[in-house]
Amino acid sequence: MKKIKKESKLKNIIKNQKGFSLKVFVITISICLLIAYGLFNARSLILGPTIEIFNPLKDTETKKNVITVNGRAKNIAFISLNERPIFINTEGIFEEKLLLSPGSNVIEIKAKDRFKNETKETIKVYYKIDSQ
């Protein structure tokens, strides 16, 4: 009889007057944390590929016929510069030299992830020949 009273007192400590159950609370919090962790790790799949171009800036004018295009790509499986595949390092940094023709030049960088999501960045560069 004393043992039963101790167990019932212990249950009353865990439950308050409104029916709060520590077991249900812990399970609910655990499930919420598990879902949040899964969404955090899947964010790159949800967001898709991203491209950030450092150089050249959009709508720039240059007097040099060779320009270096560099930037960073994340969450990609394939990347191309003007339909030509380029390579990135382990941090996602790319750097490619490009020969410009006189006048307006359009630089297009496309990236795809493994689920065929695609993103594209377009930059216009004007090559002005220095006439002396």
C-alpha positions as CSV (number, residue, x, y, z in Angstrom):
1,M,0.0,0.0,0.0
2,K,2.8,2.4,0.8
3,K,4.5,1.6,-2.5
4,I,1.3,2.5,-4.4
5,K,1.1,5.8,-2.5
6,K,4.7,6.7,-3.4
7,E,4.0,5.9,-7.1
8,S,0.9,8.0,-7.2
9,K,2.7,10.9,-5.5
10,L,5.4,10.6,-8.2
11,K,2.8,10.6,-10.9
12,N,1.2,13.7,-9.4
13,I,4.5,15.4,-9.3
14,I,5.0,14.8,-13.1
15,K,1.4,15.8,-13.8
16,N,0.0,19.0,-12.6
17,Q,-3.7,19.8,-12.1
18,K,-4.3,20.6,-15.8
19,G,-3.1,17.3,-17.1
20,F,0.5,18.3,-18.1
21,S,2.5,15.2,-19.0
22,L,6.3,15.5,-19.1
23,K,6.5,12.4,-21.4
24,V,4.2,14.0,-24.1
25,F,6.1,17.3,-23.8
26,V,9.5,15.6,-24.3
27,I,8.2,13.6,-27.3
28,T,6.7,16.7,-28.9
29,I,9.8,18.8,-28.4
30,S,11.9,15.9,-29.8
31,I,9.8,15.6,-32.9
32,C,9.9,19.4,-33.5
33,L,13.7,19.4,-33.2
34,L,14.0,16.5,-35.6
35,I,11.8,18.3,-38.2
36,A,13.8,21.5,-37.7
37,Y,17.1,19.7,-38.1
38,G,15.9,18.0,-41.3
39,L,14.7,21.3,-42.8
40,F,18.0,23.0,-41.9
41,N,20.0,20.3,-43.6
42,A,17.7,20.2,-46.7
43,R,17.9,24.0,-47.2
44,S,20.4,23.6,-50.0
45,L,18.0,21.2,-51.8
46,I,15.1,23.5,-51.3
47,L,16.9,26.7,-52.4
48,G,18.6,25.3,-55.4
49,P,21.8,26.5,-57.0
50,T,23.1,30.0,-56.4
51,I,25.7,32.1,-58.3
52,E,27.5,35.2,-57.0
53,I,29.7,37.1,-59.4
54,F,32.5,39.2,-58.0
55,N,34.1,40.5,-61.2
56,P,33.1,42.0,-63.7
57,L,30.3,44.1,-62.4
58,K,27.1,44.4,-64.4
59,D,27.1,47.0,-67.3
60,T,30.8,47.8,-67.1
61,E,33.0,49.4,-69.7
62,T,36.6,48.3,-70.3
63,K,39.6,49.1,-72.5
64,K,41.1,45.6,-72.1
65,N,40.2,42.9,-74.6
66,V,40.7,40.1,-72.0
67,I,38.6,40.1,-68.8
68,T,38.7,37.7,-65.8
69,V,35.3,36.5,-64.7
70,N,35.3,35.2,-61.1
71,G,32.7,34.4,-58.5
72,R,31.2,31.7,-56.3
73,A,28.6,29.0,-57.0
74,K,26.8,27.0,-54.3
75,N,24.8,23.8,-54.5
76,I,25.7,23.0,-58.1
77,A,26.4,19.9,-60.1
78,F,27.2,21.7,-63.4
79,I,28.3,25.2,-64.3
80,S,29.0,26.9,-67.7
81,L,30.2,30.2,-69.0
82,N,28.7,31.1,-72.3
83,E,27.7,27.5,-72.8
84,R,31.2,26.2,-72.1
85,P,31.7,24.1,-69.0
86,I,34.0,25.6,-66.3
87,F,35.5,24.3,-63.1
88,I,35.1,25.3,-59.5
89,N,37.3,24.6,-56.5
90,T,36.2,23.0,-53.3
91,E,34.8,26.3,-51.9
92,G,32.8,26.9,-55.1
93,I,35.1,29.6,-56.4
94,F,35.5,29.9,-60.2
95,E,37.8,32.1,-62.3
96,E,37.9,32.2,-66.1
97,K,39.6,34.5,-68.6
98,L,37.4,35.6,-71.5
99,L,38.4,37.3,-74.7
100,L,36.1,40.3,-75.6
101,S,35.1,41.4,-79.0
102,P,34.8,45.2,-79.7
103,G,31.5,46.6,-78.6
104,S,28.9,45.0,-76.3
105,N,29.6,41.5,-74.9
106,V,27.1,39.4,-73.0
107,I,28.5,37.0,-70.4
108,E,26.1,34.3,-69.3
109,I,26.8,31.9,-66.4
110,K,24.4,29.0,-65.9
111,A,24.4,26.5,-63.0
112,K,22.3,23.4,-62.4
113,D,22.0,21.2,-59.4
114,R,21.5,17.4,-59.4
115,F,17.7,17.8,-59.4
116,K,17.9,19.9,-62.7
117,N,17.0,23.2,-61.0
118,E,18.8,25.9,-63.0
119,T,19.9,29.5,-62.3
120,K,21.4,32.0,-64.7
121,E,23.3,35.3,-64.3
122,T,23.9,37.6,-67.2
123,I,26.4,40.4,-67.3
124,K,26.9,43.0,-70.1
125,V,30.4,44.3,-70.7
126,Y,31.3,47.0,-73.2
127,Y,34.8,46.7,-74.8
128,K,35.8,50.2,-76.0
129,I,38.8,50.2,-78.3
130,D,41.2,52.9,-77.4
131,S,41.7,55.0,-80.6
132,Q,44.8,57.1,-80.4
